Amino acid sequence: MRYELLLQTMTPGTPYEAARVDALLTQKGATARPDGARRWSFKHGDVDIGELREGGQVVATELRIALSDRTDLVKEVLAEAVGLASQAGVRLMDPQLSRPLTSQDDAGVVEQYVRTARYAGEVAGLPDALGAGSYAMESSSTAKGFQLSGRFLLIAMGILLALYLVVDSLVGQLGGR
């Protein structure tokens, strides 16, 4: 799981100029890895760069930020990506927030990033996500507690059912005499 930002056209439905964005990314230090993927390095970490395609056409450039317990990288990427979007004549979108971003949106983006990272730690069990270790331990102990009490409940219900059947058959035998 990653947190994604999109560089896309200002007006939906108009052609996306991926070459212009790619050239600016290269100027800002984005490099190709041996596996063909691209990476943009920052002081606080790296961001993977991808293409979003619809109908075989590139409609946006994806900036994929790894989920972690630190928000420095998100703030750094947001500041650089807003500048890059302005230079390229495109907009920076946050699909999680469903809106275009400006440099003043860092608090909202960081808040959503933290929620996403917590979700990944709690539900998906990703070890690098925010608080994943503590959430995983809590949920595993909760799950164990539930399993034990669930087993106890099933055993108790089985014993009560067996007692009911025994008593019912005894009462049936006594009533038949």
ZITA-V74848 format. One record per pair of residues at least 12 apart in sequence whose C-alpha atoms are under 6 Angstrom apart, sorted by the first residue. I is the first residue (numbers start at 1). GAP is how many residues later the second one is. D is the distance in Angstrom with one decimal. If there is no record, write none. Layout:
I|GAP|D + I|GAP|D
//
This chain:
2|62|5.8 + 2|63|5.5 + 2|64|4.9 + 2|65|5.6 + 3|61|5.7 + 3|62|5.0 + 4|59|5.5 + 4|60|4.6 + 5|57|5.9 + 5|58|5.1 + 5|88|5.8 + 5|89|5.0 + 6|55|5.6 + 6|56|4.7 + 6|86|5.6 + 6|87|5.0 + 7|53|5.4 + 7|54|5.1 + 7|84|5.7 + 7|85|4.7 + 8|52|4.5 + 8|82|5.6 + 8|83|5.5 + 9|81|4.9 + 10|80|5.2 + 10|81|5.3 + 16|43|5.5 + 21|67|5.9 + 44|29|5.1 + 47|17|5.6 + 47|18|5.2 + 48|15|5.9 + 48|16|5.0 + 49|13|5.6 + 49|14|4.9 + 50|12|4.9 + 67|50|5.4 + 67|62|5.1 + 68|60|5.3 + 68|61|4.4 + 68|62|5.1 + 69|61|4.1 + 79|24|5.9 + 117|12|5.0 + 117|13|5.0 + 118|12|5.2 + 122|13|5.3
//
